[in-house]
Amino acid sequence: MKRDPELLQKLVDSIAEYGTIANACRACGVSKASFFNWCKQSASAGGDEFMVSIGEERMPFFEAVRASTRSVAFEVQENFRYRLLRGTDEIARFQGKTVYKRDPALDHLSDQDLEDLGITTRYLRDANGEFIPEMIHHEPSVHGVLAFLAAEFPKQWGNKSTVEINQRSTGVQVVKHQFAPKPSLPPVQEVAPVAAIEPPIIDVESDDLADLLGEEPIANHAETVPVAQPAPPVVEPVSAPPSQPEKVSELTRDLLDRLARRPGAERAAPIISSPIFRPEADDLDQRRIGAGSGPPPGAVKVV
């Protein structure tokens, strides 16, 4: 595209409107390479053909571009200030669809009532007849407010990065130079190598001390007499237990017979073993072993 003052003025106005140089070049149909080439020519050569207006002031094209970008930055800052002051409003959406405001005056009416009254919708409309979307209000971010206050009022809200130290001393203060040369190391003394010491030769002698103590005399011991070994004891075989069972006594048989009887059956007199139950003199008295007298009146016989 051919360069002319009207095109340059349109580029400057588009930067302030769209916010970026790329969007301004796209809106005016100019390549970015041509745009920066014109800025370079305006800064080097100049002339009336590169003069444009910012408000009521005339200035070269490259200065007008710089002023437009500063106005965009100022607008961004002002919008940020407003968001920190009032917060932001967001359109409510549900499953990707916009949620519109309902008319609270029609909530008590049924669909049949709305049809009878000729009302076709329950949602509010603006002056142009468009539906009014539901808005969600968000309060300003606390971190953003603190960052803005720290930038505007660093003494009160900024980070305390400076440290003041008040030191009072009554003696002499010695200041050591940090860039003084390092002290040289003492020379290393070389030590002559020591000759290796040969190990001593040790003559290993035998444990025979006969040459010092002499030979030990051997005593004449008496001839040993062999002792006869005792004969091993003869183990008698243990006889096997008898296969026949032991005999049961009469008393044991009587007790087993009594245990086998049912309650109420006739019982025989117990067998008295002579070595255990010896009869006494009064046991044979007729008064004790006789029939005796009958039972007293009202007595009950227990079997």
MIDREN-71297 format. One record per residue (C-alpha): residue in three letters; z, x, y. Coordinates in steps of 0.1 Angstrom, whole numbers, plus 5000, padded with zeros to 4 digits. Example, Ala and Ser with C-alpha at 12.3 -4.5 7.8 and 13.67 -1.06 7.14 Angstrom:
<nodes>
r:Ala&Z:5078&X:5123&Y:4955
r:Ser&Z:5071&X:5137&Y:4989
</nodes>
This chain:
<nodes>
r:Met&Z:5000&X:5000&Y:5000
r:Lys&Z:4992&X:5012&Y:5035
r:Arg&Z:5021&X:5023&Y:5056
r:Asp&Z:5026&X:5005&Y:5089
r:Pro&Z:5057&X:4998&Y:5111
r:Glu&Z:5059&X:4962&Y:5099
r:Leu&Z:5062&X:4973&Y:5063
r:Leu&Z:5089&X:4998&Y:5071
r:Gln&Z:5108&X:4972&Y:5090
r:Lys&Z:5105&X:4948&Y:5060
r:Leu&Z:5119&X:4976&Y:5037
r:Val&Z:5149&X:4981&Y:5059
r:Asp&Z:5157&X:4944&Y:5060
r:Ser&Z:5152&X:4940&Y:5022
r:Ile&Z:5178&X:4968&Y:5016
r:Ala&Z:5204&X:4949&Y:5035
r:Glu&Z:5194&X:4916&Y:5018
r:Tyr&Z:5191&X:4927&Y:4982
r:Gly&Z:5217&X:4955&Y:4982
r:Thr&Z:5197&X:4983&Y:4965
r:Ile&Z:5166&X:5003&Y:4973
r:Ala&Z:5150&X:4995&Y:4940
r:Asn&Z:5152&X:4958&Y:4946
r:Ala&Z:5138&X:4962&Y:4982
r:Cys&Z:5108&X:4982&Y:4970
r:Arg&Z:5101&X:4957&Y:4942
r:Ala&Z:5103&X:4928&Y:4967
r:Cys&Z:5079&X:4946&Y:4992
r:Gly&Z:5055&X:4959&Y:4965
r:Val&Z:5061&X:4996&Y:4973
r:Ser&Z:5068&X:5023&Y:4948
r:Lys&Z:5100&X:5043&Y:4949
r:Ala&Z:5081&X:5075&Y:4952
r:Ser&Z:5063&X:5063&Y:4983
r:Phe&Z:5095&X:5051&Y:4998
r:Phe&Z:5112&X:5085&Y:4995
r:Asn&Z:5081&X:5102&Y:5008
r:Trp&Z:5081&X:5081&Y:5039
r:Cys&Z:5118&X:5088&Y:5044
r:Lys&Z:5110&X:5126&Y:5042
r:Gln&Z:5081&X:5123&Y:5067
r:Ser&Z:5103&X:5103&Y:5091
r:Ala&Z:5130&X:5130&Y:5090
r:Ser&Z:5106&X:5159&Y:5094
r:Ala&Z:5077&X:5147&Y:5117
r:Gly&Z:5090&X:5115&Y:5132
r:Gly&Z:5070&X:5096&Y:5158
r:Asp&Z:5066&X:5061&Y:5170
r:Glu&Z:5050&X:5050&Y:5137
r:Phe&Z:5083&X:5056&Y:5119
r:Met&Z:5105&X:5037&Y:5145
r:Val&Z:5122&X:5005&Y:5133
r:Ser&Z:5149&X:4982&Y:5146
r:Ile&Z:5185&X:4976&Y:5134
r:Gly&Z:5197&X:4947&Y:5155
r:Glu&Z:5188&X:4956&Y:5190
r:Glu&Z:5187&X:4994&Y:5184
r:Arg&Z:5156&X:5014&Y:5177
r:Met&Z:5159&X:5044&Y:5154
r:Pro&Z:5138&X:5064&Y:5129
r:Phe&Z:5131&X:5050&Y:5095
r:Phe&Z:5154&X:5074&Y:5075
r:Glu&Z:5183&X:5066&Y:5098
r:Ala&Z:5177&X:5029&Y:5095
r:Val&Z:5177&X:5032&Y:5057
r:Arg&Z:5210&X:5050&Y:5059
r:Ala&Z:5225&X:5023&Y:5082
r:Ser&Z:5213&X:4995&Y:5058
r:Thr&Z:5230&X:5012&Y:5028
r:Arg&Z:5262&X:5015&Y:5049
r:Ser&Z:5260&X:4978&Y:5057
r:Val&Z:5257&X:4970&Y:5020
r:Ala&Z:5288&X:4991&Y:5013
r:Phe&Z:5307&X:4973&Y:5041
r:Glu&Z:5297&X:4939&Y:5026
r:Val&Z:5310&X:4950&Y:4992
r:Gln&Z:5343&X:4961&Y:5007
r:Glu&Z:5347&X:4929&Y:5026
r:Asn&Z:5340&X:4908&Y:4995
r:Phe&Z:5366&X:4929&Y:4977
r:Arg&Z:5391&X:4923&Y:5004
r:Tyr&Z:5385&X:4886&Y:5002
r:Arg&Z:5389&X:4885&Y:4965
r:Leu&Z:5422&X:4904&Y:4968
r:Leu&Z:5433&X:4879&Y:4994
r:Arg&Z:5422&X:4845&Y:4980
r:Gly&Z:5414&X:4853&Y:4943
r:Thr&Z:5382&X:4842&Y:4926
r:Asp&Z:5368&X:4809&Y:4913
r:Glu&Z:5349&X:4807&Y:4880
r:Ile&Z:5327&X:4778&Y:4867
r:Ala&Z:5343&X:4763&Y:4836
r:Arg&Z:5322&X:4764&Y:4805
r:Phe&Z:5327&X:4751&Y:4770
r:Gln&Z:5305&X:4765&Y:4742
r:Gly&Z:5281&X:4779&Y:4768
r:Lys&Z:5277&X:4746&Y:4786
r:Thr&Z:5290&X:4738&Y:4821
r:Val&Z:5319&X:4714&Y:4824
r:Tyr&Z:5315&X:4690&Y:4853
r:Lys&Z:5342&X:4671&Y:4873
r:Arg&Z:5350&X:4636&Y:4862
r:Asp&Z:5357&X:4608&Y:4887
r:Pro&Z:5395&X:4600&Y:4883
r:Ala&Z:5389&X:4565&Y:4898
r:Leu&Z:5368&X:4555&Y:4868
r:Asp&Z:5392&X:4567&Y:4840
r:His&Z:5408&X:4533&Y:4837
r:Leu&Z:5375&X:4515&Y:4831
r:Ser&Z:5358&X:4512&Y:4797
r:Asp&Z:5322&X:4519&Y:4790
r:Gln&Z:5315&X:4481&Y:4791
r:Asp&Z:5331&X:4478&Y:4825
r:Leu&Z:5310&X:4506&Y:4838
r:Glu&Z:5279&X:4489&Y:4825
r:Asp&Z:5289&X:4456&Y:4840
r:Leu&Z:5295&X:4473&Y:4874
r:Gly&Z:5262&X:4492&Y:4872
r:Ile&Z:5278&X:4527&Y:4871
r:Thr&Z:5258&X:4551&Y:4850
r:Thr&Z:5281&X:4581&Y:4848
r:Arg&Z:5317&X:4591&Y:4851
r:Tyr&Z:5311&X:4624&Y:4868
r:Leu&Z:5312&X:4632&Y:4905
r:Arg&Z:5281&X:4641&Y:4925
r:Asp&Z:5276&X:4660&Y:4958
r:Ala&Z:5256&X:4650&Y:4988
r:Asn&Z:5224&X:4660&Y:4971
r:Gly&Z:5231&X:4640&Y:4940
r:Glu&Z:5240&X:4671&Y:4918
r:Phe&Z:5269&X:4671&Y:4895
r:Ile&Z:5299&X:4691&Y:4907
r:Pro&Z:5310&X:4717&Y:4882
r:Glu&Z:5347&X:4722&Y:4873
r:Met&Z:5361&X:4754&Y:4887
r:Ile&Z:5388&X:4777&Y:4873
r:His&Z:5408&X:4797&Y:4898
r:His&Z:5420&X:4833&Y:4891
r:Glu&Z:5447&X:4850&Y:4911
r:Pro&Z:5439&X:4885&Y:4925
r:Ser&Z:5446&X:4915&Y:4902
r:Val&Z:5479&X:4932&Y:4909
r:His&Z:5463&X:4966&Y:4901
r:Gly&Z:5435&X:4960&Y:4926
r:Val&Z:5460&X:4949&Y:4953
r:Leu&Z:5481&X:4981&Y:4948
r:Ala&Z:5450&X:5003&Y:4949
r:Phe&Z:5438&X:4987&Y:4981
r:Leu&Z:5473&X:4991&Y:4997
r:Ala&Z:5475&X:5027&Y:4986
r:Ala&Z:5441&X:5034&Y:5002
r:Glu&Z:5449&X:5016&Y:5035
r:Phe&Z:5486&X:5027&Y:5038
r:Pro&Z:5490&X:5060&Y:5018
r:Lys&Z:5524&X:5068&Y:5034
r:Gln&Z:5540&X:5036&Y:5023
r:Trp&Z:5520&X:5026&Y:4991
r:Gly&Z:5504&X:5059&Y:4981
r:Asn&Z:5516&X:5082&Y:4953
r:Lys&Z:5543&X:5106&Y:4964
r:Ser&Z:5526&X:5138&Y:4954
r:Thr&Z:5543&X:5160&Y:4980
r:Val&Z:5577&X:5176&Y:4974
r:Glu&Z:5598&X:5189&Y:5002
r:Ile&Z:5623&X:5217&Y:4994
r:Asn&Z:5649&X:5228&Y:5019
r:Gln&Z:5665&X:5261&Y:5009
r:Arg&Z:5692&X:5278&Y:5028
r:Ser&Z:5704&X:5313&Y:5020
r:Thr&Z:5728&X:5337&Y:5038
r:Gly&Z:5718&X:5370&Y:5021
r:Val&Z:5686&X:5390&Y:5020
r:Gln&Z:5657&X:5372&Y:5005
r:Val&Z:5634&X:5395&Y:4984
r:Val&Z:5598&X:5384&Y:4982
r:Lys&Z:5580&X:5399&Y:4952
r:His&Z:5543&X:5405&Y:4956
r:Gln&Z:5525&X:5386&Y:4929
r:Phe&Z:5494&X:5408&Y:4930
r:Ala&Z:5511&X:5442&Y:4926
r:Pro&Z:5496&X:5466&Y:4900
r:Lys&Z:5512&X:5464&Y:4867
r:Pro&Z:5534&X:5494&Y:4857
r:Ser&Z:5517&X:5520&Y:4835
r:Leu&Z:5530&X:5524&Y:4800
r:Pro&Z:5547&X:5557&Y:4790
r:Pro&Z:5525&X:5581&Y:4770
r:Val&Z:5526&X:5578&Y:4733
r:Gln&Z:5540&X:5608&Y:4715
r:Glu&Z:5522&X:5619&Y:4685
r:Val&Z:5544&X:5628&Y:4655
r:Ala&Z:5532&X:5654&Y:4630
r:Pro&Z:5528&X:5641&Y:4595
r:Val&Z:5557&X:5651&Y:4571
r:Ala&Z:5548&X:5669&Y:4539
r:Ala&Z:5552&X:5650&Y:4507
r:Ile&Z:5584&X:5658&Y:4488
r:Glu&Z:5578&X:5666&Y:4451
r:Pro&Z:5600&X:5646&Y:4427
r:Pro&Z:5627&X:5666&Y:4408
r:Ile&Z:5621&X:5675&Y:4372
r:Ile&Z:5648&X:5660&Y:4350
r:Asp&Z:5653&X:5674&Y:4315
r:Val&Z:5660&X:5645&Y:4292
r:Glu&Z:5685&X:5656&Y:4265
r:Ser&Z:5693&X:5638&Y:4233
r:Asp&Z:5725&X:5618&Y:4227
r:Asp&Z:5736&X:5643&Y:4200
r:Leu&Z:5770&X:5658&Y:4211
r:Ala&Z:5776&X:5677&Y:4180
r:Asp&Z:5772&X:5710&Y:4198
r:Leu&Z:5801&X:5701&Y:4222
r:Leu&Z:5825&X:5681&Y:4200
r:Gly&Z:5817&X:5696&Y:4166
r:Glu&Z:5810&X:5678&Y:4134
r:Glu&Z:5833&X:5650&Y:4124
r:Pro&Z:5851&X:5656&Y:4091
r:Ile&Z:5843&X:5630&Y:4065
r:Ala&Z:5875&X:5616&Y:4048
r:Asn&Z:5877&X:5613&Y:4011
r:His&Z:5880&X:5576&Y:4004
r:Ala&Z:5891&X:5562&Y:3970
r:Glu&Z:5866&X:5547&Y:3948
r:Thr&Z:5862&X:5510&Y:3955
r:Val&Z:5869&X:5487&Y:3926
r:Pro&Z:5846&X:5457&Y:3923
r:Val&Z:5865&X:5424&Y:3925
r:Ala&Z:5855&X:5397&Y:3901
r:Gln&Z:5841&X:5365&Y:3918
r:Pro&Z:5860&X:5333&Y:3909
r:Ala&Z:5841&X:5308&Y:3889
r:Pro&Z:5828&X:5277&Y:3907
r:Pro&Z:5848&X:5245&Y:3902
r:Val&Z:5835&X:5220&Y:3878
r:Val&Z:5828&X:5187&Y:3893
r:Glu&Z:5835&X:5158&Y:3870
r:Pro&Z:5811&X:5129&Y:3872
r:Val&Z:5823&X:5098&Y:3888
r:Ser&Z:5823&X:5069&Y:3864
r:Ala&Z:5803&X:5039&Y:3874
r:Pro&Z:5822&X:5008&Y:3884
r:Pro&Z:5825&X:4982&Y:3856
r:Ser&Z:5798&X:4956&Y:3856
r:Gln&Z:5822&X:4928&Y:3847
r:Pro&Z:5840&X:4911&Y:3877
r:Glu&Z:5877&X:4914&Y:3880
r:Lys&Z:5899&X:4887&Y:3864
r:Val&Z:5911&X:4859&Y:3887
r:Ser&Z:5948&X:4851&Y:3885
r:Glu&Z:5961&X:4816&Y:3878
r:Leu&Z:5975&X:4812&Y:3913
r:Thr&Z:5941&X:4821&Y:3928
r:Arg&Z:5923&X:4796&Y:3906
r:Asp&Z:5948&X:4769&Y:3916
r:Leu&Z:5943&X:4776&Y:3953
r:Leu&Z:5905&X:4774&Y:3949
r:Asp&Z:5908&X:4742&Y:3929
r:Arg&Z:5929&X:4726&Y:3957
r:Leu&Z:5904&X:4737&Y:3984
r:Ala&Z:5876&X:4721&Y:3964
r:Arg&Z:5893&X:4687&Y:3962
r:Arg&Z:5885&X:4660&Y:3987
r:Pro&Z:5911&X:4646&Y:4010
r:Gly&Z:5931&X:4617&Y:3994
r:Ala&Z:5925&X:4629&Y:3958
r:Glu&Z:5953&X:4633&Y:3934
r:Arg&Z:5969&X:4667&Y:3936
r:Ala&Z:5986&X:4686&Y:3908
r:Ala&Z:6019&X:4704&Y:3913
r:Pro&Z:6014&X:4740&Y:3925
r:Ile&Z:6017&X:4768&Y:3901
r:Ile&Z:6048&X:4788&Y:3908
r:Ser&Z:6045&X:4825&Y:3902
r:Ser&Z:6076&X:4839&Y:3887
r:Pro&Z:6078&X:4871&Y:3906
r:Ile&Z:6073&X:4854&Y:3940
r:Phe&Z:6089&X:4819&Y:3936
r:Arg&Z:6121&X:4823&Y:3916
r:Pro&Z:6140&X:4790&Y:3908
r:Glu&Z:6174&X:4787&Y:3922
r:Ala&Z:6204&X:4771&Y:3906
r:Asp&Z:6202&X:4739&Y:3926
r:Asp&Z:6164&X:4736&Y:3920
r:Leu&Z:6172&X:4724&Y:3885
r:Asp&Z:6198&X:4698&Y:3896
r:Gln&Z:6190&X:4663&Y:3885
r:Arg&Z:6199&X:4649&Y:3918
r:Arg&Z:6170&X:4668&Y:3934
r:Ile&Z:6144&X:4666&Y:3907
r:Gly&Z:6151&X:4630&Y:3897
r:Ala&Z:6135&X:4598&Y:3909
r:Gly&Z:6160&X:4595&Y:3938
r:Ser&Z:6165&X:4565&Y:3959
r:Gly&Z:6138&X:4543&Y:3973
r:Pro&Z:6124&X:4546&Y:4007
r:Pro&Z:6144&X:4532&Y:4036
r:Pro&Z:6133&X:4499&Y:4051
r:Gly&Z:6105&X:4502&Y:4076
r:Ala&Z:6093&X:4536&Y:4062
r:Val&Z:6056&X:4544&Y:4060
r:Lys&Z:6042&X:4565&Y:4031
r:Val&Z:6018&X:4592&Y:4042
r:Val&Z:5993&X:4604&Y:4016
</nodes>
